[in-house]
Amino acid sequence: MKNRKGFTLIELIVVIAILGILALFLVPSFMGYAKDAKQSVCESNMTSIQRAYHFQMAKQEKDEERDFLDKVMNNEFDDFSTAPKCPSGGIYYIINTGEEAGQSVFQVVCSEHSNVLGKIPTQILNQMIHFNQNVRDMDVTSDEFKKYYELYKESVEKAGGTAKNIGMFQSYVLNNNDELRNYLQYINGGSWPTLQVNGQTLYVQPYIDSHRSNSSGDIIIYASPNGNGNWNTNYIYDSNTGKWWTGKKSFSVSDKSFDQVKEKMQEYGWSEVSNPQDMVITGQIVMP
């Protein structure tokens, strides 16, 4: 009868320890490969979406970027075999990166794989534009309009105010900065996203130039230590360039068009943020 010799307890412990050490090195590598693969897929998606978007813009002779992107994303024009999706669950949206040869230039970006400093401000801007367009163009007798009104009413009452009746909702709210801010803050969970910079907590929020008879209607995204109606700021987001601007001397964005804001930034010697890696922005925006 042959002797059967198995592993001793010590040998098993040594083998398990070696396997554990190997896992410590290999698992992060595998996770890194998976993450890189997802990013590569996402970047390929963004390139494809951008091409399809520009093709359809030219074909359909459209110049409005935001709602039109949704149609491309939902594959309404059959540009893709299946509608492209970020493998990490990111949201695709579009930003205006400036002008080239007199034409606006738009770039498709992803909430998971693109510059996060521009994600939340752009979402806030798109959210307010989307709300304005929908309320302005909607049939006031429709169920969808009534849903918008109920959300608006809840938001104003939550802030301790008195909501306008549904008959005044359409004309009043679209030209009232406080009401729009109440609504936007309410549907996003009751608080503004935060921007951490130089040890300071700032609140990223919108201001719409709407109070004057010659108001521009421009929406200005800025960050302030106060999230409850103080319009003074040292940080302003330029959606045309996707950059944050800052300066030592703060000023109020109240009753100013974005052109007037840019003039003020120039007057006070503001400049683009030179160290965006030191800025951390967090928050959750309910996309339209």
MOCORFEN-V757741 format. One record per residue. N is the residue number from 1. RES is the residue in one small letter. SS is DSSP state (~ for helix, > for strand, _ for the rest). OMEGA is omega in radians with two decimals (* if undefined). Layout:
# MOCORFEN-V757741
N_RES_SS_OMEGA, N_RES_SS_OMEGA
This chain:
# MOCORFEN-V757741
1_m___-3.10, 2_k___3.07, 3_n___3.07, 4_r___-3.09, 5_k___3.10, 6_g___3.10, 7_f___3.03, 8_t___3.14, 9_l_~_-3.13, 10_i_~_3.13, 11_e_~_3.12, 12_l_~_3.14, 13_i_~_3.13, 14_v_~_3.13, 15_v_~_3.13, 16_i_~_3.13, 17_a_~_3.13, 18_i_~_3.11, 19_l_~_3.12, 20_g_~_3.12, 21_i_~_3.10, 22_l_~_3.14, 23_a_~_3.13, 24_l_~_-3.13, 25_f_~_-3.00, 26_l_~_-3.08, 27_v_~_3.09, 28_p_~_3.12, 29_s_~_3.12, 30_f_~_3.13, 31_m_~_3.10, 32_g_~_3.10, 33_y_~_-3.14, 34_a_~_3.13, 35_k_~_3.12, 36_d_~_-3.14, 37_a_~_3.11, 38_k_~_3.13, 39_q_~_3.12, 40_s_~_3.10, 41_v_~_-3.11, 42_c_~_3.13, 43_e_~_3.07, 44_s_~_3.09, 45_n_~_-3.10, 46_m_~_3.10, 47_t_~_3.14, 48_s_~_3.13, 49_i_~_-3.12, 50_q_~_3.12, 51_r_~_-3.14, 52_a_~_-3.13, 53_y_~_-3.13, 54_h_~_3.10, 55_f_~_-3.11, 56_q_~_3.08, 57_m_~_-3.14, 58_a_~_-3.10, 59_k_~_-3.09, 60_q_~_-3.12, 61_e___3.13, 62_k___3.06, 63_d___3.09, 64_e___-2.92, 65_e_~_-2.87, 66_r_~_-3.12, 67_d_~_-3.10, 68_f_~_3.12, 69_l_~_3.13, 70_d_~_-3.13, 71_k_~_3.09, 72_v_~_-3.11, 73_m_~_-3.14, 74_n___3.07, 75_n___3.12, 76_e___-3.13, 77_f___3.12, 78_d___3.08, 79_d___-3.06, 80_f___3.05, 81_s___2.99, 82_t___-3.14, 83_a___-3.10, 84_p___3.12, 85_k___3.08, 86_c___-3.12, 87_p___3.10, 88_s___3.12, 89_g___3.13, 90_g___3.13, 91_i___3.07, 92_y_>_3.05, 93_y_>_-3.01, 94_i_>_3.10, 95_i_>_3.05, 96_n_>_-3.07, 97_t_>_3.11, 98_g_>_-3.11, 99_e_>_3.07, 100_e_>_-3.10, 101_a___3.10, 102_g___-3.12, 103_q_>_3.08, 104_s_>_3.13, 105_v_>_-3.11, 106_f_>_-3.14, 107_q_>_3.07, 108_v_>_3.14, 109_v_>_-3.11, 110_c_>_-3.11, 111_s___-3.13, 112_e___-2.98, 113_h___3.09, 114_s___-3.09, 115_n___-3.06, 116_v_~_3.14, 117_l_~_3.14, 118_g_~_-3.04, 119_k_~_-3.04, 120_i_~_3.09, 121_p_~_3.13, 122_t_~_3.10, 123_q_~_3.12, 124_i_~_3.12, 125_l_~_-3.14, 126_n_~_-3.12, 127_q_~_-3.13, 128_m_~_3.10, 129_i_~_-3.14, 130_h_~_3.13, 131_f_~_-3.14, 132_n_~_-3.11, 133_q_~_-3.12, 134_n_~_-3.11, 135_v_~_-3.12, 136_r_~_-3.01, 137_d_~_-2.99, 138_m___3.02, 139_d___-3.03, 140_v___3.13, 141_t___-3.07, 142_s___3.10, 143_d_~_-3.13, 144_e_~_3.12, 145_f_~_3.13, 146_k_~_3.08, 147_k_~_3.08, 148_y_~_-3.11, 149_y_~_-3.13, 150_e_~_3.09, 151_l_~_3.11, 152_y_~_-3.12, 153_k_~_3.11, 154_e_~_-3.09, 155_s_~_-3.13, 156_v_~_-3.14, 157_e_~_3.09, 158_k_~_-3.14, 159_a___3.10, 160_g___-3.13, 161_g___3.10, 162_t___-3.08, 163_a___3.01, 164_k___3.13, 165_n___-3.02, 166_i_~_3.13, 167_g_~_-3.13, 168_m_~_-3.03, 169_f_~_-3.02, 170_q_~_-3.07, 171_s_~_-3.03, 172_y_~_-2.98, 173_v_~_-3.08, 174_l___-3.11, 175_n___-3.10, 176_n___-3.08, 177_n_~_-3.09, 178_d_~_-3.11, 179_e_~_3.12, 180_l_~_3.12, 181_r_~_3.10, 182_n_~_-3.11, 183_y_~_-3.08, 184_l_~_3.14, 185_q_~_-3.10, 186_y_~_-3.07, 187_i_~_3.10, 188_n___3.02, 189_g___3.04, 190_g___3.12, 191_s___3.10, 192_w___2.99, 193_p_>_-3.11, 194_t_>_3.08, 195_l_>_3.12, 196_q_>_3.14, 197_v_>_-3.14, 198_n___3.11, 199_g___-3.09, 200_q_>_3.07, 201_t_>_3.12, 202_l_>_-3.13, 203_y_>_-3.12, 204_v_>_-2.98, 205_q_>_-3.12, 206_p_>_2.92, 207_y_>_3.11, 208_i_>_-3.13, 209_d___-2.97, 210_s___-2.97, 211_h___-3.05, 212_r___3.13, 213_s___3.13, 214_n___-3.12, 215_s___-3.11, 216_s___-3.03, 217_g___-3.14, 218_d___3.07, 219_i_>_-3.11, 220_i_>_3.11, 221_i_>_-3.08, 222_y_>_3.11, 223_a_>_-3.07, 224_s_>_3.07, 225_p___-3.12, 226_n___-3.13, 227_g___-3.03, 228_n___2.97, 229_g___3.02, 230_n___-2.99, 231_w___3.12, 232_n_>_-3.08, 233_t_>_2.99, 234_n_>_-3.11, 235_y_>_3.13, 236_i_>_-3.13, 237_y_>_3.10, 238_d_>_-3.09, 239_s___3.14, 240_n___-3.12, 241_t___-3.09, 242_g___-3.09, 243_k_>_2.98, 244_w_>_3.08, 245_w_>_-3.14, 246_t_>_3.11, 247_g_>_-3.13, 248_k_>_-3.10, 249_k_>_-3.13, 250_s_>_3.05, 251_f_>_-3.10, 252_s_>_3.08, 253_v___-3.09, 254_s___3.07, 255_d___3.10, 256_k___2.95, 257_s___-3.14, 258_f_~_3.06, 259_d_~_3.11, 260_q_~_3.08, 261_v_~_3.13, 262_k_~_3.08, 263_e_~_3.13, 264_k_~_3.11, 265_m_~_3.12, 266_q_~_3.13, 267_e_~_-3.09, 268_y___3.07, 269_g___3.10, 270_w___3.10, 271_s_>_3.07, 272_e_>_3.10, 273_v___-3.04, 274_s___-3.10, 275_n___-3.10, 276_p_~_3.12, 277_q_~_3.12, 278_d_~_3.14, 279_m___3.14, 280_v_>_-3.12, 281_i_>_-3.11, 282_t_>_3.12, 283_g___-3.14, 284_q___3.14, 285_i___3.07, 286_v___-3.09, 287_m___3.14, 288_p___*
